[in-house]
């Protein structure tokens, strides 16, 4: 096999590998990078001290937007900071605060300093 064909095959293999990595990243975003549509708000749950809230948003899915997921966004009213703290599928039936730092979502206890992503189960 000529040297030019070997180099061409190697370049082609590298391009395919990079394409696969790009598609994986595009189709499997991290919890923190998931964008929510404010029009898709499902509910707001205020903490017992009134300083924080969890807003649940319906998200059209992660892969081609045909599956159903829900994103929980924690907002701290004092600092104005927001962060995604949970991703659930297929629906959110229960959200309640246990105390100032812990919530229960569909029976799963989540510390608000942590995150929960159903894809990691």
ROSE-4610 file (N, C-alpha, C; in Angstrom, 1 decimal, always signed):
// ROSE-4610
residu = [X/X/X/X/X/X/X/X/X/X/X/X/X/X/X/X/X/X/X/X/X/X/X/X/X/X/X/X/X/X/X/X/X/X/X/X/X/X/X/X/X/X/X/X/X/X/X/X/X/X/X/X/X/X/X/X/X/X/X/X/X/X/X/X/X/X/X/X/X/X/X/X/X/X/X/X/X/X/X/X/X/X/X/X/X/X/X/X/X/X/X/X/X/X/X/X/X/X/X/X/X/X/X/X/X/X/X/X/X/X/X/X/X/X/X/X/X/X/X/X/X/X/X/X/X/X/X/X/X/X/X/X/X/X/X/X/X/X/X/X/X/X/X/X/X/X/X/X/X/X/X/X/X/X/X/X/X/X/X/X/X/X/X/X/X/X/X/X/X/X/X/X/X/X/X/X/X/X/X/X/X/X/X/X/X/X/X/X/X/X/X/X/X/X/X/X/X/X/X/X/X/X/X/X/X/X/X/X/X/X/X/X/X/X/X/X/X/X/X/X/X/X/X/X/X/X/X/X/X/X/X/X/X/X/X/X/X/X/X/X/X/X/X/X/X/X/X/X/X/X/X/X/X/X/X/X/X/X/X/X/X/X/X/X/X/X/X/X/X/X/X/X/X/X/X/X/X/X/X/X/X/X/X/X/X/X/X/X/X/X/X/X/X/X/X/X/X/X/X/X/X/X/X/X/X/X/X/X/X/X/X/X/X/X/X/X/X/X/X/X/X/X/X/X/X/X/X/X/X/X/X/X/X/X/X/X/X/X/X/X/X/X/X/X/X/X/X/X/X/X/X/X/X/X/X/X/X/X/X/X/X/X/X]
num = [1/1/1/2/2/2/3/3/3/4/4/4/5/5/5/6/6/6/7/7/7/8/8/8/9/9/9/10/10/10/11/11/11/12/12/12/13/13/13/14/14/14/15/15/15/16/16/16/17/17/17/18/18/18/19/19/19/20/20/20/21/21/21/22/22/22/23/23/23/24/24/24/25/25/25/26/26/26/27/27/27/28/28/28/29/29/29/30/30/30/31/31/31/32/32/32/33/33/33/34/34/34/35/35/35/36/36/36/37/37/37/38/38/38/39/39/39/40/40/40/41/41/41/42/42/42/43/43/43/44/44/44/45/45/45/46/46/46/47/47/47/48/48/48/49/49/49/50/50/50/51/51/51/52/52/52/53/53/53/54/54/54/55/55/55/56/56/56/57/57/57/58/58/58/59/59/59/60/60/60/61/61/61/62/62/62/63/63/63/64/64/64/65/65/65/66/66/66/67/67/67/68/68/68/69/69/69/70/70/70/71/71/71/72/72/72/73/73/73/74/74/74/75/75/75/76/76/76/77/77/77/78/78/78/79/79/79/80/80/80/81/81/81/82/82/82/83/83/83/84/84/84/85/85/85/86/86/86/87/87/87/88/88/88/89/89/89/90/90/90/91/91/91/92/92/92/93/93/93/94/94/94/95/95/95/96/96/96/97/97/97/98/98/98/99/99/99/100/100/100/101/101/101/102/102/102/103/103/103/104/104/104/105/105/105/106/106/106/107/107/107/108/108/108/109/109/109/110/110/110/111/111/111/112/112/112/113/113/113/114/114/114/115/115/115/116/116/116/117/117/117/118/118/118/119/119/119/120/120/120/121/121/121]
x = [+0.9/+0.0/+0.9/+0.5/+1.4/+1.3/+2.3/+2.3/+1.2/+0.8/-0.3/-1.6/-1.9/-3.1/-3.1/-2.0/-1.9/-2.2/-1.6/-1.8/-3.3/-3.8/-5.3/-6.2/-5.9/-6.7/-6.6/-5.4/-5.2/-5.9/-5.9/-6.6/-8.1/-8.6/-10.0/-10.4/-9.6/-10.0/-10.0/-9.1/-9.0/-10.3/-10.6/-11.8/-13.1/-13.2/-14.4/-14.4/-13.3/-13.2/-13.6/-13.1/-13.5/-14.9/-15.5/-16.9/-17.8/-17.4/-18.1/-18.0/-16.9/-16.7/-17.6/-17.6/-18.5/-19.9/-20.4/-21.8/-22.1/-21.2/-21.5/-21.7/-20.8/-20.9/-22.2/-22.5/-23.7/-25.0/-25.0/-26.3/-26.3/-25.3/-25.2/-24.7/-25.4/-24.8/-24.8/-23.9/-23.8/-25.0/-25.4/-26.5/-26.4/-25.2/-25.0/-25.1/-25.0/-25.0/-26.4/-27.4/-28.7/-29.4/-29.9/-30.6/-32.1/-32.8/-34.2/-35.0/-36.2/-37.1/-38.0/-38.0/-38.8/-40.3/-40.7/-42.1/-42.5/-41.6/-41.9/-41.9/-42.1/-42.1/-43.3/-43.0/-44.0/-44.4/-43.5/-43.8/-42.6/-43.0/-42.0/-42.2/-41.1/-41.2/-40.2/-40.8/-40.0/-39.5/-38.2/-37.6/-38.3/-38.2/-38.9/-38.5/-37.2/-36.8/-37.1/-37.6/-38.0/-36.8/-35.6/-34.4/-34.0/-34.6/-34.3/-35.5/-35.4/-36.5/-36.0/-36.8/-36.6/-37.7/-37.3/-38.2/-38.0/-39.1/-39.0/-39.5/-38.7/-39.0/-39.1/-40.1/-40.3/-39.2/-38.5/-37.4/-37.7/-37.8/-38.2/-37.3/-36.4/-35.6/-34.1/-33.3/-31.9/-31.4/-32.1/-31.7/-32.8/-32.5/-33.5/-34.8/-34.8/-35.9/-37.2/-37.1/-38.3/-38.5/-37.6/-37.8/-38.2/-38.7/-39.2/-38.3/-37.8/-37.0/-37.5/-37.2/-37.5/-36.2/-36.0/-34.8/-35.2/-34.6/-34.8/-33.7/-34.1/-33.2/-33.3/-32.2/-32.1/-31.8/-32.5/-32.2/-32.1/-31.0/-30.7/-31.1/-32.2/-32.7/-31.7/-30.9/-29.9/-28.8/-28.2/-27.1/-27.6/-28.8/-29.2/-28.7/-27.9/-27.3/-28.3/-28.2/-29.1/-28.2/-28.6/-27.9/-28.9/-28.6/-29.4/-29.0/-29.9/-29.6/-30.1/-31.2/-31.6/-32.1/-32.0/-32.6/-33.3/-34.7/-35.5/-36.2/-36.6/-37.3/-38.2/-39.4/-40.2/-41.0/-41.3/-42.0/-41.7/-42.1/-41.9/-43.2/-43.4/-44.7/-44.7/-43.5/-43.4/-42.1/-42.2/-41.1/-41.4/-40.6/-40.8/-39.5/-39.5/-38.3/-38.4/-37.3/-37.3/-36.8/-35.8/-35.2/-34.6/-33.7/-33.2/-32.2/-31.7/-30.6/-30.9/-32.1/-32.5/-33.9/-34.0/-35.3/-35.5/-36.8/-37.2/-37.9/-37.4/-38.0/-38.3/-39.6/-40.1/-39.5/-39.4/-38.8/-37.3/-36.6/-35.2/-34.7/-33.9/-33.4/-32.2/-32.2/-31.1/-30.7/-29.4/-28.8/-28.7/-29.1/-29.0/-27.6/-26.6/-25.2/-24.8/-25.5/-25.2/-26.1/-26.0/-26.9/-27.4/-28.5/-29.0/-29.3/-28.7/-29.0/-29.3/-30.5/-31.0/-30.1/-29.3/-28.5/-27.3/-27.0/-25.9/-26.3/-27.6/-28.1/-27.8]
y = [-1.2/+0.0/+1.2/+2.2/+3.4/+4.2/+5.0/+5.9/+6.9/+7.4/+8.4/+7.8/+6.5/+5.8/+5.6/+5.2/+5.1/+6.4/+7.4/+8.7/+9.2/+9.0/+9.3/+8.5/+7.2/+6.4/+6.9/+7.3/+7.7/+9.1/+10.0/+11.3/+11.0/+10.1/+9.8/+9.2/+8.3/+7.7/+8.8/+9.7/+10.8/+11.7/+12.0/+12.8/+12.1/+10.8/+10.1/+10.1/+9.9/+9.8/+11.2/+12.3/+13.6/+13.9/+13.4/+13.6/+12.8/+11.6/+10.9/+11.6/+12.1/+12.8/+14.1/+14.8/+16.0/+15.7/+14.6/+14.2/+13.8/+13.1/+12.6/+13.8/+14.8/+16.0/+16.8/+16.9/+17.7/+17.0/+15.6/+14.9/+14.5/+14.7/+14.4/+15.5/+16.7/+17.8/+17.5/+18.3/+18.1/+18.8/+18.5/+19.1/+20.6/+21.1/+22.5/+23.3/+22.6/+23.3/+23.2/+22.5/+22.4/+23.8/+24.3/+25.6/+25.3/+26.1/+25.9/+27.0/+26.7/+27.7/+28.2/+29.5/+30.0/+29.8/+29.7/+29.5/+28.1/+27.2/+25.8/+25.5/+26.6/+26.4/+25.6/+24.6/+23.7/+24.0/+24.6/+24.9/+25.6/+26.4/+27.0/+26.6/+26.2/+25.7/+26.5/+27.3/+28.2/+27.5/+27.8/+27.1/+27.6/+26.8/+27.2/+28.6/+29.0/+30.3/+31.4/+31.1/+32.1/+32.7/+32.1/+32.7/+32.0/+30.9/+30.1/+29.6/+29.2/+28.5/+27.5/+26.5/+25.5/+25.7/+26.0/+26.1/+24.9/+24.2/+23.0/+23.4/+23.0/+23.3/+22.1/+22.0/+20.9/+21.2/+20.1/+20.3/+19.3/+19.7/+18.8/+17.6/+17.4/+16.2/+16.5/+15.5/+15.7/+15.3/+14.2/+13.7/+14.0/+14.9/+15.3/+15.9/+16.2/+16.8/+16.0/+14.7/+13.8/+13.0/+13.1/+12.4/+13.6/+13.2/+14.2/+14.2/+15.4/+15.5/+16.8/+16.9/+18.0/+18.5/+19.8/+20.4/+21.2/+21.0/+21.8/+22.8/+24.1/+25.2/+25.8/+25.8/+26.4/+27.9/+28.8/+30.2/+30.7/+31.4/+32.0/+33.5/+33.9/+35.3/+36.3/+35.9/+36.9/+37.2/+36.2/+36.4/+36.5/+36.0/+36.0/+34.9/+34.0/+32.9/+31.8/+31.2/+30.1/+29.0/+27.7/+26.6/+25.4/+24.6/+23.4/+22.4/+21.8/+20.9/+19.5/+19.3/+18.0/+17.9/+16.7/+16.3/+15.0/+15.1/+13.9/+13.5/+12.2/+11.7/+10.6/+10.4/+11.1/+12.3/+12.3/+13.5/+13.7/+14.9/+15.3/+15.4/+14.4/+14.3/+15.0/+15.1/+15.6/+16.4/+17.6/+18.4/+19.1/+18.8/+19.4/+19.6/+20.7/+21.0/+20.3/+19.6/+18.9/+19.9/+20.7/+21.7/+22.8/+23.6/+24.7/+24.2/+23.0/+22.6/+21.3/+20.7/+19.4/+19.5/+18.9/+18.7/+17.2/+16.9/+15.6/+15.8/+15.0/+15.0/+13.6/+13.3/+12.0/+10.9/+11.3/+10.3/+10.3/+11.1/+11.1/+12.3/+12.1/+13.2/+13.8/+15.2/+15.9/+17.0/+17.0/+18.2/+19.3/+20.5/+21.6/+22.0/+21.5/+21.8/+20.7/+19.6/+18.6/+18.7/+17.7/+17.6/+16.1/+16.0/+14.6/+14.6/+13.6/+13.4/+12.0/+11.7/+10.3/+9.5/+10.2/+9.5/+8.8/+9.2/+8.7/+7.5/+7.1/+6.0/+4.6]
z = [+0.0/+0.0/+0.0/-0.8/-0.9/+0.4/+0.5/+1.7/+1.7/+0.5/+0.4/+0.9/+0.5/+0.9/+2.4/+3.0/+4.5/+5.2/+4.7/+5.4/+5.2/+4.1/+3.8/+4.8/+4.9/+5.8/+7.3/+7.7/+9.0/+9.3/+8.3/+8.4/+8.5/+7.6/+7.6/+9.0/+9.5/+10.8/+11.9/+11.9/+12.9/+12.8/+11.5/+11.3/+11.8/+11.6/+12.0/+13.6/+14.2/+15.7/+16.2/+15.7/+16.1/+15.9/+14.8/+14.6/+15.6/+16.0/+17.0/+18.4/+18.7/+20.0/+20.0/+18.9/+18.8/+18.9/+18.3/+18.4/+19.8/+20.4/+21.8/+22.7/+22.6/+23.4/+23.1/+21.8/+21.4/+21.9/+21.8/+22.2/+23.7/+24.4/+25.8/+26.7/+26.7/+27.5/+29.0/+29.6/+31.1/+31.7/+32.9/+33.6/+33.7/+34.0/+34.1/+32.8/+31.7/+30.4/+29.7/+30.4/+29.8/+29.9/+28.8/+28.8/+29.0/+29.8/+30.0/+29.3/+28.8/+28.2/+29.3/+29.6/+30.7/+30.5/+29.2/+28.9/+29.3/+29.6/+29.9/+31.4/+32.2/+33.6/+34.1/+35.0/+35.5/+36.9/+37.7/+39.1/+39.8/+40.8/+41.6/+43.1/+43.8/+45.1/+46.0/+46.9/+47.7/+49.0/+49.4/+50.5/+51.8/+52.9/+54.2/+54.7/+54.4/+54.9/+53.9/+52.7/+51.7/+51.0/+51.1/+50.5/+49.2/+48.9/+47.7/+47.1/+45.8/+45.2/+44.2/+44.0/+42.9/+41.9/+40.6/+39.5/+38.6/+38.3/+37.5/+36.1/+35.1/+33.7/+32.9/+32.1/+31.1/+30.0/+29.7/+28.7/+27.6/+26.4/+25.3/+25.0/+25.9/+25.7/+25.4/+25.5/+25.2/+23.8/+23.4/+22.1/+21.1/+20.2/+19.1/+19.7/+21.0/+21.6/+21.5/+21.4/+21.4/+22.6/+23.6/+24.8/+25.8/+27.0/+27.9/+29.2/+29.5/+30.7/+31.5/+32.7/+33.6/+34.3/+34.2/+34.8/+36.0/+37.2/+38.4/+38.5/+38.6/+38.7/+40.1/+40.8/+42.1/+42.0/+42.6/+42.6/+44.0/+44.3/+45.6/+45.4/+46.2/+46.0/+46.6/+47.5/+48.1/+47.1/+46.5/+45.5/+44.1/+43.8/+42.4/+41.6/+42.2/+41.4/+41.1/+39.9/+39.5/+39.1/+39.4/+38.9/+38.7/+37.7/+37.5/+38.6/+39.3/+40.3/+40.1/+39.2/+38.9/+37.5/+37.0/+35.7/+35.9/+35.6/+35.9/+34.6/+34.5/+33.4/+34.0/+33.6/+32.5/+33.1/+34.4/+34.9/+36.4/+36.8/+38.2/+38.9/+39.8/+40.5/+41.8/+42.5/+43.8/+43.9/+44.4/+44.8/+46.2/+47.2/+48.5/+49.2/+50.0/+50.8/+52.1/+52.5/+53.8/+54.8/+54.4/+55.3/+54.4/+54.9/+54.1/+53.0/+53.2/+52.3/+51.5/+51.7/+51.1/+50.5/+49.3/+48.7/+48.4/+48.2/+47.7/+46.4/+45.4/+44.1/+43.7/+43.5/+43.2/+44.2/+45.4/+46.4/+46.5/+45.7/+45.7/+46.5/+47.6/+48.4/+47.7/+47.6/+46.9/+47.8/+48.1/+48.8/+47.8/+48.1/+47.1/+46.7/+47.5/+47.1/+46.1/+45.9/+45.0/+43.8/+42.9/+41.7/+41.6/+40.9/+40.5/+39.0/+38.4/+36.9/+36.7/+36.2/+36.1/+35.1/+34.3/+33.3/+34.0/+35.3/+36.0/+36.9/+36.8/+37.6/+37.0]
